[in-house]
Amino acid sequence: MKFQDAPGHHHAKHAKAPPDTNINTARATKRDPDERRLIAAGWVPKDRCGPLSLTIWQHPDTGFYSSREVALRRLDNPT
């Protein structure tokens, strides 16, 4: 008998998956009001690793990434 086949032994792969969670909505609760406005407008945050650990924002129409400041400026002054 293999260990994984032992009665009463359960693997994580057999556990039920948690309900679907929109990661942007979940993270939005930890973000400030300006970041929540960006998310509500369709901008997608991408956390970057590195010494500064900055978040860049993907434009909902173009797919290009911008800094938070530029994304907020584009949100407030669309062209």
PyMOL Python script that loads the backbone (N, CA, C, O; Angstrom):
from pymol import cmd

cmd.read_pdbstr("""\
ATOM      1  N   MET A   1       0.857  -1.182   0.000  1.00  0.00           N
ATOM      2  CA  MET A   1       0.000   0.000   0.000  1.00  0.00           C
ATOM      3  C   MET A   1       0.898   1.239   0.000  1.00  0.00           C
ATOM      4  O   MET A   1       1.802   1.364   0.827  1.00  0.00           O
ATOM      5  N   LYS A   2       0.644   2.125  -0.911  1.00  0.00           N
ATOM      6  CA  LYS A   2       1.385   3.378  -0.970  1.00  0.00           C
ATOM      7  C   LYS A   2       0.888   4.316   0.114  1.00  0.00           C
ATOM      8  O   LYS A   2      -0.258   4.225   0.554  1.00  0.00           O
ATOM      9  N   PHE A   3       1.755   5.211   0.534  1.00  0.00           N
ATOM     10  CA  PHE A   3       1.391   6.163   1.594  1.00  0.00           C
ATOM     11  C   PHE A   3       0.181   7.004   1.208  1.00  0.00           C
ATOM     12  O   PHE A   3      -0.714   7.219   2.026  1.00  0.00           O
ATOM     13  N   GLN A   4       0.149   7.485  -0.047  1.00  0.00           N
ATOM     14  CA  GLN A   4      -0.961   8.336  -0.457  1.00  0.00           C
ATOM     15  C   GLN A   4      -2.277   7.574  -0.545  1.00  0.00           C
ATOM     16  O   GLN A   4      -3.345   8.186  -0.550  1.00  0.00           O
ATOM     17  N   ASP A   5      -2.215   6.260  -0.614  1.00  0.00           N
ATOM     18  CA  ASP A   5      -3.426   5.456  -0.680  1.00  0.00           C
ATOM     19  C   ASP A   5      -3.918   5.008   0.698  1.00  0.00           C
ATOM     20  O   ASP A   5      -4.943   4.335   0.807  1.00  0.00           O
ATOM     21  N   ALA A   6      -3.198   5.375   1.727  1.00  0.00           N
ATOM     22  CA  ALA A   6      -3.570   4.945   3.075  1.00  0.00           C
ATOM     23  C   ALA A   6      -4.937   5.488   3.442  1.00  0.00           C
ATOM     24  O   ALA A   6      -5.243   6.646   3.159  1.00  0.00           O
ATOM     25  N   PRO A   7      -5.779   4.647   4.081  1.00  0.00           N
ATOM     26  CA  PRO A   7      -7.109   5.113   4.478  1.00  0.00           C
ATOM     27  C   PRO A   7      -7.020   6.292   5.432  1.00  0.00           C
ATOM     28  O   PRO A   7      -6.172   6.325   6.325  1.00  0.00           O
ATOM     29  N   GLY A   8      -7.902   7.253   5.233  1.00  0.00           N
ATOM     30  CA  GLY A   8      -7.945   8.414   6.127  1.00  0.00           C
ATOM     31  C   GLY A   8      -6.898   9.474   5.828  1.00  0.00           C
ATOM     32  O   GLY A   8      -6.875  10.522   6.473  1.00  0.00           O
ATOM     33  N   HIS A   9      -6.034   9.213   4.858  1.00  0.00           N
ATOM     34  CA  HIS A   9      -5.001  10.192   4.518  1.00  0.00           C
ATOM     35  C   HIS A   9      -5.526  11.067   3.384  1.00  0.00           C
ATOM     36  O   HIS A   9      -5.969  10.565   2.351  1.00  0.00           O
ATOM     37  N   HIS A  10      -5.472  12.356   3.586  1.00  0.00           N
ATOM     38  CA  HIS A  10      -6.001  13.282   2.585  1.00  0.00           C
ATOM     39  C   HIS A  10      -4.903  14.197   2.086  1.00  0.00           C
ATOM     40  O   HIS A  10      -4.096  14.707   2.863  1.00  0.00           O
ATOM     41  N   HIS A  11      -4.886  14.393   0.813  1.00  0.00           N
ATOM     42  CA  HIS A  11      -3.931  15.312   0.192  1.00  0.00           C
ATOM     43  C   HIS A  11      -4.607  16.641  -0.070  1.00  0.00           C
ATOM     44  O   HIS A  11      -5.829  16.723  -0.186  1.00  0.00           O
ATOM     45  N   ALA A  12      -3.812  17.655  -0.160  1.00  0.00           N
ATOM     46  CA  ALA A  12      -4.343  18.985  -0.464  1.00  0.00           C
ATOM     47  C   ALA A  12      -5.029  19.000  -1.833  1.00  0.00           C
ATOM     48  O   ALA A  12      -5.969  19.765  -2.049  1.00  0.00           O
ATOM     49  N   LYS A  13      -4.559  18.154  -2.757  1.00  0.00           N
ATOM     50  CA  LYS A  13      -5.163  18.169  -4.094  1.00  0.00           C
ATOM     51  C   LYS A  13      -6.599  17.669  -4.079  1.00  0.00           C
ATOM     52  O   LYS A  13      -7.352  17.921  -5.020  1.00  0.00           O
ATOM     53  N   HIS A  14      -6.988  16.963  -3.020  1.00  0.00           N
ATOM     54  CA  HIS A  14      -8.348  16.475  -2.902  1.00  0.00           C
ATOM     55  C   HIS A  14      -9.251  17.443  -2.156  1.00  0.00           C
ATOM     56  O   HIS A  14     -10.470  17.272  -2.143  1.00  0.00           O
ATOM     57  N   ALA A  15      -8.665  18.451  -1.540  1.00  0.00           N
ATOM     58  CA  ALA A  15      -9.459  19.430  -0.797  1.00  0.00           C
ATOM     59  C   ALA A  15     -10.244  20.296  -1.771  1.00  0.00           C
ATOM     60  O   ALA A  15      -9.821  20.525  -2.904  1.00  0.00           O
ATOM     61  N   LYS A  16     -11.377  20.765  -1.316  1.00  0.00           N
ATOM     62  CA  LYS A  16     -12.183  21.646  -2.160  1.00  0.00           C
ATOM     63  C   LYS A  16     -11.474  22.980  -2.330  1.00  0.00           C
ATOM     64  O   LYS A  16     -10.905  23.518  -1.380  1.00  0.00           O
ATOM     65  N   ALA A  17     -11.514  23.499  -3.526  1.00  0.00           N
ATOM     66  CA  ALA A  17     -10.912  24.805  -3.795  1.00  0.00           C
ATOM     67  C   ALA A  17     -11.802  25.896  -3.204  1.00  0.00           C
ATOM     68  O   ALA A  17     -13.024  25.752  -3.173  1.00  0.00           O
ATOM     69  N   PRO A  18     -11.191  26.987  -2.735  1.00  0.00           N
ATOM     70  CA  PRO A  18     -12.004  28.091  -2.219  1.00  0.00           C
ATOM     71  C   PRO A  18     -12.829  28.692  -3.352  1.00  0.00           C
ATOM     72  O   PRO A  18     -12.468  28.558  -4.521  1.00  0.00           O
ATOM     73  N   PRO A  19     -13.928  29.350  -3.017  1.00  0.00           N
ATOM     74  CA  PRO A  19     -14.730  29.971  -4.074  1.00  0.00           C
ATOM     75  C   PRO A  19     -13.894  30.985  -4.844  1.00  0.00           C
ATOM     76  O   PRO A  19     -12.941  31.559  -4.319  1.00  0.00           O
ATOM     77  N   ASP A  20     -14.272  31.190  -6.095  1.00  0.00           N
ATOM     78  CA  ASP A  20     -13.542  32.142  -6.929  1.00  0.00           C
ATOM     79  C   ASP A  20     -13.521  33.513  -6.264  1.00  0.00           C
ATOM     80  O   ASP A  20     -14.538  34.002  -5.771  1.00  0.00           O
ATOM     81  N   THR A  21     -12.353  34.111  -6.263  1.00  0.00           N
ATOM     82  CA  THR A  21     -12.179  35.430  -5.680  1.00  0.00           C
ATOM     83  C   THR A  21     -11.517  36.315  -6.708  1.00  0.00           C
ATOM     84  O   THR A  21     -10.489  35.954  -7.282  1.00  0.00           O
ATOM     85  N   ASN A  22     -12.098  37.460  -6.939  1.00  0.00           N
ATOM     86  CA  ASN A  22     -11.478  38.435  -7.826  1.00  0.00           C
ATOM     87  C   ASN A  22     -10.340  39.077  -7.050  1.00  0.00           C
ATOM     88  O   ASN A  22     -10.576  39.804  -6.085  1.00  0.00           O
ATOM     89  N   ILE A  23      -9.110  38.814  -7.464  1.00  0.00           N
ATOM     90  CA  ILE A  23      -7.950  39.294  -6.714  1.00  0.00           C
ATOM     91  C   ILE A  23      -7.912  40.813  -6.640  1.00  0.00           C
ATOM     92  O   ILE A  23      -7.462  41.369  -5.638  1.00  0.00           O
ATOM     93  N   ASN A  24      -8.372  41.488  -7.676  1.00  0.00           N
ATOM     94  CA  ASN A  24      -8.372  42.950  -7.650  1.00  0.00           C
ATOM     95  C   ASN A  24      -9.356  43.477  -6.623  1.00  0.00           C
ATOM     96  O   ASN A  24      -9.067  44.460  -5.942  1.00  0.00           O
ATOM     97  N   THR A  25     -10.515  42.839  -6.499  1.00  0.00           N
ATOM     98  CA  THR A  25     -11.486  43.256  -5.496  1.00  0.00           C
ATOM     99  C   THR A  25     -10.948  42.977  -4.106  1.00  0.00           C
ATOM    100  O   THR A  25     -11.095  43.801  -3.204  1.00  0.00           O
ATOM    101  N   ALA A  26     -10.329  41.831  -3.929  1.00  0.00           N
ATOM    102  CA  ALA A  26      -9.793  41.475  -2.620  1.00  0.00           C
ATOM    103  C   ALA A  26      -8.698  42.441  -2.203  1.00  0.00           C
ATOM    104  O   ALA A  26      -8.645  42.866  -1.048  1.00  0.00           O
ATOM    105  N   ARG A  27      -7.830  42.787  -3.133  1.00  0.00           N
ATOM    106  CA  ARG A  27      -6.745  43.727  -2.805  1.00  0.00           C
ATOM    107  C   ARG A  27      -7.262  45.141  -2.641  1.00  0.00           C
ATOM    108  O   ARG A  27      -6.659  45.939  -1.923  1.00  0.00           O
ATOM    109  N   ALA A  28      -8.360  45.464  -3.287  1.00  0.00           N
ATOM    110  CA  ALA A  28      -8.883  46.831  -3.240  1.00  0.00           C
ATOM    111  C   ALA A  28      -9.234  47.241  -1.818  1.00  0.00           C
ATOM    112  O   ALA A  28      -9.178  48.427  -1.493  1.00  0.00           O
ATOM    113  N   THR A  29      -9.589  46.301  -0.975  1.00  0.00           N
ATOM    114  CA  THR A  29      -9.947  46.653   0.400  1.00  0.00           C
ATOM    115  C   THR A  29      -8.732  47.131   1.180  1.00  0.00           C
ATOM    116  O   THR A  29      -8.881  47.814   2.193  1.00  0.00           O
ATOM    117  N   LYS A  30      -7.521  46.782   0.722  1.00  0.00           N
ATOM    118  CA  LYS A  30      -6.298  47.198   1.402  1.00  0.00           C
ATOM    119  C   LYS A  30      -5.687  48.446   0.764  1.00  0.00           C
ATOM    120  O   LYS A  30      -4.655  48.933   1.226  1.00  0.00           O
ATOM    121  N   ARG A  31      -6.292  48.946  -0.254  1.00  0.00           N
ATOM    122  CA  ARG A  31      -5.720  50.061  -0.997  1.00  0.00           C
ATOM    123  C   ARG A  31      -6.364  51.384  -0.584  1.00  0.00           C
ATOM    124  O   ARG A  31      -7.444  51.418   0.006  1.00  0.00           O
ATOM    125  N   ASP A  32      -5.671  52.459  -0.910  1.00  0.00           N
ATOM    126  CA  ASP A  32      -6.192  53.782  -0.562  1.00  0.00           C
ATOM    127  C   ASP A  32      -7.291  54.180  -1.562  1.00  0.00           C
ATOM    128  O   ASP A  32      -7.477  53.509  -2.578  1.00  0.00           O
ATOM    129  N   PRO A  33      -8.015  55.267  -1.274  1.00  0.00           N
ATOM    130  CA  PRO A  33      -9.143  55.658  -2.136  1.00  0.00           C
ATOM    131  C   PRO A  33      -8.767  55.897  -3.600  1.00  0.00           C
ATOM    132  O   PRO A  33      -9.534  55.539  -4.495  1.00  0.00           O
ATOM    133  N   ASP A  34      -7.602  56.494  -3.859  1.00  0.00           N
ATOM    134  CA  ASP A  34      -7.200  56.727  -5.247  1.00  0.00           C
ATOM    135  C   ASP A  34      -6.982  55.413  -5.991  1.00  0.00           C
ATOM    136  O   ASP A  34      -7.367  55.283  -7.153  1.00  0.00           O
ATOM    137  N   GLU A  35      -6.374  54.453  -5.333  1.00  0.00           N
ATOM    138  CA  GLU A  35      -6.147  53.156  -5.970  1.00  0.00           C
ATOM    139  C   GLU A  35      -7.472  52.429  -6.199  1.00  0.00           C
ATOM    140  O   GLU A  35      -7.632  51.746  -7.211  1.00  0.00           O
ATOM    141  N   ARG A  36      -8.407  52.565  -5.286  1.00  0.00           N
ATOM    142  CA  ARG A  36      -9.725  51.954  -5.483  1.00  0.00           C
ATOM    143  C   ARG A  36     -10.448  52.599  -6.661  1.00  0.00           C
ATOM    144  O   ARG A  36     -11.185  51.922  -7.378  1.00  0.00           O
ATOM    145  N   ARG A  37     -10.243  53.914  -6.873  1.00  0.00           N
ATOM    146  CA  ARG A  37     -10.838  54.589  -8.039  1.00  0.00           C
ATOM    147  C   ARG A  37     -10.271  54.024  -9.336  1.00  0.00           C
ATOM    148  O   ARG A  37     -11.001  53.814 -10.304  1.00  0.00           O
ATOM    149  N   LEU A  38      -8.955  53.779  -9.345  1.00  0.00           N
ATOM    150  CA  LEU A  38      -8.325  53.212 -10.537  1.00  0.00           C
ATOM    151  C   LEU A  38      -8.900  51.827 -10.832  1.00  0.00           C
ATOM    152  O   LEU A  38      -9.222  51.516 -11.978  1.00  0.00           O
ATOM    153  N   ILE A  39      -9.026  51.010  -9.809  1.00  0.00           N
ATOM    154  CA  ILE A  39      -9.559  49.660  -9.985  1.00  0.00           C
ATOM    155  C   ILE A  39     -11.001  49.715 -10.472  1.00  0.00           C
ATOM    156  O   ILE A  39     -11.391  48.951 -11.355  1.00  0.00           O
ATOM    157  N   ALA A  40     -11.791  50.614  -9.901  1.00  0.00           N
ATOM    158  CA  ALA A  40     -13.194  50.752 -10.316  1.00  0.00           C
ATOM    159  C   ALA A  40     -13.299  51.186 -11.773  1.00  0.00           C
ATOM    160  O   ALA A  40     -14.266  50.842 -12.453  1.00  0.00           O
ATOM    161  N   ALA A  41     -12.308  51.941 -12.258  1.00  0.00           N
ATOM    162  CA  ALA A  41     -12.314  52.410 -13.645  1.00  0.00           C
ATOM    163  C   ALA A  41     -11.742  51.374 -14.612  1.00  0.00           C
ATOM    164  O   ALA A  41     -11.698  51.613 -15.819  1.00  0.00           O
ATOM    165  N   GLY A  42     -11.309  50.234 -14.097  1.00  0.00           N
ATOM    166  CA  GLY A  42     -10.822  49.173 -14.959  1.00  0.00           C
ATOM    167  C   GLY A  42      -9.316  49.022 -15.034  1.00  0.00           C
ATOM    168  O   GLY A  42      -8.820  48.117 -15.705  1.00  0.00           O
ATOM    169  N   TRP A  43      -8.575  49.895 -14.356  1.00  0.00           N
ATOM    170  CA  TRP A  43      -7.121  49.771 -14.318  1.00  0.00           C
ATOM    171  C   TRP A  43      -6.775  48.538 -13.499  1.00  0.00           C
ATOM    172  O   TRP A  43      -7.441  48.234 -12.509  1.00  0.00           O
ATOM    173  N   VAL A  44      -5.728  47.829 -13.914  1.00  0.00           N
ATOM    174  CA  VAL A  44      -5.337  46.593 -13.235  1.00  0.00           C
ATOM    175  C   VAL A  44      -3.969  46.797 -12.570  1.00  0.00           C
ATOM    176  O   VAL A  44      -2.989  47.112 -13.246  1.00  0.00           O
ATOM    177  N   PRO A  45      -3.906  46.616 -11.242  1.00  0.00           N
ATOM    178  CA  PRO A  45      -2.625  46.787 -10.561  1.00  0.00           C
ATOM    179  C   PRO A  45      -1.717  45.577 -10.775  1.00  0.00           C
ATOM    180  O   PRO A  45      -2.184  44.441 -10.869  1.00  0.00           O
ATOM    181  N   LYS A  46      -0.424  45.839 -10.850  1.00  0.00           N
ATOM    182  CA  LYS A  46       0.571  44.779 -10.941  1.00  0.00           C
ATOM    183  C   LYS A  46       1.675  45.130  -9.957  1.00  0.00           C
ATOM    184  O   LYS A  46       2.397  46.111 -10.136  1.00  0.00           O
ATOM    185  N   ASP A  47       1.796  44.319  -8.916  1.00  0.00           N
ATOM    186  CA  ASP A  47       2.819  44.559  -7.913  1.00  0.00           C
ATOM    187  C   ASP A  47       4.161  44.094  -8.450  1.00  0.00           C
ATOM    188  O   ASP A  47       4.292  42.979  -8.954  1.00  0.00           O
ATOM    189  N   ARG A  48       5.154  44.963  -8.334  1.00  0.00           N
ATOM    190  CA  ARG A  48       6.495  44.651  -8.817  1.00  0.00           C
ATOM    191  C   ARG A  48       7.390  44.366  -7.637  1.00  0.00           C
ATOM    192  O   ARG A  48       7.295  45.014  -6.594  1.00  0.00           O
ATOM    193  N   CYS A  49       8.251  43.400  -7.809  1.00  0.00           N
ATOM    194  CA  CYS A  49       9.233  43.088  -6.772  1.00  0.00           C
ATOM    195  C   CYS A  49      10.453  43.978  -6.968  1.00  0.00           C
ATOM    196  O   CYS A  49      10.591  44.647  -7.992  1.00  0.00           O
ATOM    197  N   GLY A  50      11.306  43.975  -6.007  1.00  0.00           N
ATOM    198  CA  GLY A  50      12.511  44.765  -6.101  1.00  0.00           C
ATOM    199  C   GLY A  50      12.670  45.645  -4.882  1.00  0.00           C
ATOM    200  O   GLY A  50      11.874  45.576  -3.946  1.00  0.00           O
ATOM    201  N   PRO A  51      13.692  46.468  -4.896  1.00  0.00           N
ATOM    202  CA  PRO A  51      13.975  47.283  -3.712  1.00  0.00           C
ATOM    203  C   PRO A  51      12.876  48.288  -3.384  1.00  0.00           C
ATOM    204  O   PRO A  51      12.718  48.663  -2.222  1.00  0.00           O
ATOM    205  N   LEU A  52      12.113  48.730  -4.384  1.00  0.00           N
ATOM    206  CA  LEU A  52      11.074  49.728  -4.125  1.00  0.00           C
ATOM    207  C   LEU A  52       9.687  49.117  -3.964  1.00  0.00           C
ATOM    208  O   LEU A  52       8.805  49.753  -3.387  1.00  0.00           O
ATOM    209  N   SER A  53       9.474  47.907  -4.456  1.00  0.00           N
ATOM    210  CA  SER A  53       8.178  47.221  -4.388  1.00  0.00           C
ATOM    211  C   SER A  53       7.030  48.128  -4.823  1.00  0.00           C
ATOM    212  O   SER A  53       6.058  48.308  -4.091  1.00  0.00           O
ATOM    213  N   LEU A  54       7.151  48.688  -6.004  1.00  0.00           N
ATOM    214  CA  LEU A  54       6.136  49.589  -6.530  1.00  0.00           C
ATOM    215  C   LEU A  54       5.012  48.822  -7.215  1.00  0.00           C
ATOM    216  O   LEU A  54       5.187  47.675  -7.626  1.00  0.00           O
ATOM    217  N   THR A  55       3.876  49.462  -7.331  1.00  0.00           N
ATOM    218  CA  THR A  55       2.761  48.913  -8.092  1.00  0.00           C
ATOM    219  C   THR A  55       2.639  49.724  -9.368  1.00  0.00           C
ATOM    220  O   THR A  55       2.609  50.954  -9.328  1.00  0.00           O
ATOM    221  N   ILE A  56       2.567  49.039 -10.499  1.00  0.00           N
ATOM    222  CA  ILE A  56       2.305  49.717 -11.764  1.00  0.00           C
ATOM    223  C   ILE A  56       0.877  49.372 -12.174  1.00  0.00           C
ATOM    224  O   ILE A  56       0.307  48.386 -11.706  1.00  0.00           O
ATOM    225  N   TRP A  57       0.313  50.185 -13.044  1.00  0.00           N
ATOM    226  CA  TRP A  57      -1.109  50.063 -13.390  1.00  0.00           C
ATOM    227  C   TRP A  57      -1.290  49.878 -14.877  1.00  0.00           C
ATOM    228  O   TRP A  57      -0.740  50.639 -15.673  1.00  0.00           O
ATOM    229  N   GLN A  58      -2.068  48.858 -15.265  1.00  0.00           N
ATOM    230  CA  GLN A  58      -2.327  48.585 -16.667  1.00  0.00           C
ATOM    231  C   GLN A  58      -3.580  49.321 -17.112  1.00  0.00           C
ATOM    232  O   GLN A  58      -4.646  49.180 -16.513  1.00  0.00           O
ATOM    233  N   HIS A  59      -3.437  50.112 -18.176  1.00  0.00           N
ATOM    234  CA  HIS A  59      -4.547  50.893 -18.718  1.00  0.00           C
ATOM    235  C   HIS A  59      -5.602  49.938 -19.288  1.00  0.00           C
ATOM    236  O   HIS A  59      -5.253  49.004 -20.011  1.00  0.00           O
ATOM    237  N   PRO A  60      -6.883  50.156 -18.974  1.00  0.00           N
ATOM    238  CA  PRO A  60      -7.927  49.226 -19.430  1.00  0.00           C
ATOM    239  C   PRO A  60      -8.121  49.202 -20.949  1.00  0.00           C
ATOM    240  O   PRO A  60      -8.556  48.186 -21.491  1.00  0.00           O
ATOM    241  N   ASP A  61      -7.813  50.278 -21.633  1.00  0.00           N
ATOM    242  CA  ASP A  61      -8.029  50.334 -23.083  1.00  0.00           C
ATOM    243  C   ASP A  61      -6.792  49.946 -23.889  1.00  0.00           C
ATOM    244  O   ASP A  61      -6.896  49.237 -24.890  1.00  0.00           O
ATOM    245  N   THR A  62      -5.631  50.408 -23.454  1.00  0.00           N
ATOM    246  CA  THR A  62      -4.422  50.204 -24.249  1.00  0.00           C
ATOM    247  C   THR A  62      -3.583  49.015 -23.787  1.00  0.00           C
ATOM    248  O   THR A  62      -2.839  48.437 -24.579  1.00  0.00           O
ATOM    249  N   GLY A  63      -3.700  48.646 -22.503  1.00  0.00           N
ATOM    250  CA  GLY A  63      -2.882  47.564 -21.967  1.00  0.00           C
ATOM    251  C   GLY A  63      -1.497  48.010 -21.537  1.00  0.00           C
ATOM    252  O   GLY A  63      -0.730  47.216 -20.992  1.00  0.00           O
ATOM    253  N   PHE A  64      -1.166  49.293 -21.779  1.00  0.00           N
ATOM    254  CA  PHE A  64       0.136  49.804 -21.365  1.00  0.00           C
ATOM    255  C   PHE A  64       0.156  50.051 -19.862  1.00  0.00           C
ATOM    256  O   PHE A  64      -0.870  50.343 -19.248  1.00  0.00           O
ATOM    257  N   TYR A  65       1.346  49.925 -19.288  1.00  0.00           N
ATOM    258  CA  TYR A  65       1.508  50.137 -17.852  1.00  0.00           C
ATOM    259  C   TYR A  65       1.986  51.554 -17.561  1.00  0.00           C
ATOM    260  O   TYR A  65       2.752  52.145 -18.322  1.00  0.00           O
ATOM    261  N   SER A  66       1.510  52.081 -16.431  1.00  0.00           N
ATOM    262  CA  SER A  66       1.896  53.424 -15.982  1.00  0.00           C
ATOM    263  C   SER A  66       2.129  53.394 -14.485  1.00  0.00           C
ATOM    264  O   SER A  66       1.684  52.484 -13.784  1.00  0.00           O
ATOM    265  N   SER A  67       2.839  54.411 -14.010  1.00  0.00           N
ATOM    266  CA  SER A  67       2.980  54.583 -12.568  1.00  0.00           C
ATOM    267  C   SER A  67       1.628  54.999 -11.992  1.00  0.00           C
ATOM    268  O   SER A  67       0.716  55.365 -12.733  1.00  0.00           O
ATOM    269  N   ARG A  68       1.511  54.942 -10.711  1.00  0.00           N
ATOM    270  CA  ARG A  68       0.266  55.334 -10.036  1.00  0.00           C
ATOM    271  C   ARG A  68      -0.083  56.783 -10.348  1.00  0.00           C
ATOM    272  O   ARG A  68      -1.239  57.102 -10.625  1.00  0.00           O
ATOM    273  N   GLU A  69       0.909  57.650 -10.303  1.00  0.00           N
ATOM    274  CA  GLU A  69       0.689  59.076 -10.524  1.00  0.00           C
ATOM    275  C   GLU A  69       0.184  59.352 -11.942  1.00  0.00           C
ATOM    276  O   GLU A  69      -0.744  60.135 -12.141  1.00  0.00           O
ATOM    277  N   VAL A  70       0.806  58.699 -12.917  1.00  0.00           N
ATOM    278  CA  VAL A  70       0.395  58.886 -14.309  1.00  0.00           C
ATOM    279  C   VAL A  70      -1.001  58.300 -14.527  1.00  0.00           C
ATOM    280  O   VAL A  70      -1.824  58.900 -15.220  1.00  0.00           O
ATOM    281  N   ALA A  71      -1.268  57.145 -13.944  1.00  0.00           N
ATOM    282  CA  ALA A  71      -2.591  56.527 -14.089  1.00  0.00           C
ATOM    283  C   ALA A  71      -3.676  57.420 -13.503  1.00  0.00           C
ATOM    284  O   ALA A  71      -4.743  57.567 -14.099  1.00  0.00           O
ATOM    285  N   LEU A  72      -3.420  58.016 -12.347  1.00  0.00           N
ATOM    286  CA  LEU A  72      -4.403  58.925 -11.741  1.00  0.00           C
ATOM    287  C   LEU A  72      -4.612  60.161 -12.608  1.00  0.00           C
ATOM    288  O   LEU A  72      -5.739  60.633 -12.763  1.00  0.00           O
ATOM    289  N   ARG A  73      -3.525  60.685 -13.173  1.00  0.00           N
ATOM    290  CA  ARG A  73      -3.637  61.851 -14.051  1.00  0.00           C
ATOM    291  C   ARG A  73      -4.479  61.508 -15.276  1.00  0.00           C
ATOM    292  O   ARG A  73      -5.319  62.307 -15.692  1.00  0.00           O
ATOM    293  N   ARG A  74      -4.263  60.331 -15.856  1.00  0.00           N
ATOM    294  CA  ARG A  74      -5.040  59.906 -17.026  1.00  0.00           C
ATOM    295  C   ARG A  74      -6.496  59.654 -16.654  1.00  0.00           C
ATOM    296  O   ARG A  74      -7.397  59.894 -17.458  1.00  0.00           O
ATOM    297  N   LEU A  75      -6.722  59.176 -15.455  1.00  0.00           N
ATOM    298  CA  LEU A  75      -8.102  58.939 -15.001  1.00  0.00           C
ATOM    299  C   LEU A  75      -8.839  60.254 -14.828  1.00  0.00           C
ATOM    300  O   LEU A  75     -10.007  60.367 -15.199  1.00  0.00           O
ATOM    301  N   ASP A  76      -8.166  61.248 -14.267  1.00  0.00           N
ATOM    302  CA  ASP A  76      -8.797  62.551 -14.002  1.00  0.00           C
ATOM    303  C   ASP A  76      -8.894  63.427 -15.248  1.00  0.00           C
ATOM    304  O   ASP A  76      -9.775  64.280 -15.342  1.00  0.00           O
ATOM    305  N   ASN A  77      -7.980  63.214 -16.214  1.00  0.00           N
ATOM    306  CA  ASN A  77      -7.952  64.034 -17.434  1.00  0.00           C
ATOM    307  C   ASN A  77      -7.868  63.145 -18.654  1.00  0.00           C
ATOM    308  O   ASN A  77      -6.821  63.099 -19.300  1.00  0.00           O
ATOM    309  N   PRO A  78      -8.934  62.436 -18.996  1.00  0.00           N
ATOM    310  CA  PRO A  78      -8.855  61.550 -20.180  1.00  0.00           C
ATOM    311  C   PRO A  78      -8.708  62.377 -21.451  1.00  0.00           C
ATOM    312  O   PRO A  78      -9.254  63.474 -21.570  1.00  0.00           O
ATOM    313  N   THR A  79      -7.959  61.823 -22.395  1.00  0.00           N
ATOM    314  CA  THR A  79      -7.747  62.543 -23.669  1.00  0.00           C
ATOM    315  C   THR A  79      -8.496  61.901 -24.797  1.00  0.00           C
ATOM    316  O   THR A  79      -8.429  62.375 -25.931  1.00  0.00           O
TER     317      THR A  79
END
""", "prot")
cmd.dss("prot")
cmd.show_as("cartoon", "prot")
cmd.util.cbc("prot")
cmd.orient("prot")
